[in-house]
Amino acid sequence: VYIIKVTWSNGSTEVIYRRYSKFFDLQMQMLDKFPMEGGQKDPKQRIIPFLPGKILFRRSHIRDVAVKRLIPIDEYCKALIQLPPYISQCDEVLQFFETRPDDLTPPKE
């Protein structure tokens, strides 16, 4: 689970918690919703940032994999919010970064 500090345009900040799988789900939604910007017809036209796919690993490697994903997740979020507003402010992106009931009782680990 990753801890993300979200700062909204009105200056308010919130802390949310998201699993890597949720980032990957968002990535898939973006590629489905914006096929041209996702480079499906022409890879050179892709503006939606790349996020490495899910990988299978042994339980003993969970922390190592999580740490290695920190920088790609950070870069993905920064690149996503820099996209044109029709993408960066679409419902899927806004809903992903909104506080959810789970965020009010964060994971203990």
Steps between C-alpha positions, in 0.01 A plus 500: 500500500637841401435822690427795273467861606248666268499878467193636323490823298314673785799436728342226710705187563401144578685175556378196311611137491507302177626158400711460189217301343276809526760709314512231234118497478505878450761456228275251318199736531705786352616289206143384432352849527773674301626251239664768281684657796589149616680435173280212386497617138840668494741438789674831425176683588489357854482769767350288778788401728619142514461293815667158516253212516419269785763241581487180696748461784556294811376636831858558618547753219193717568691781673778505238251523216299768682812713554604463135156623392518824704677705233288373205180574696623848592600571139168360373294725729702810412477429126127422522408831661709691243294365209240721330199566728265278297715208620649620830161618627283221362268317741723193525804701610307720742325199656830315536650783705187578706490391862316170550360352820802263514731803512349613829614177668843439348670160496698425816809365321 
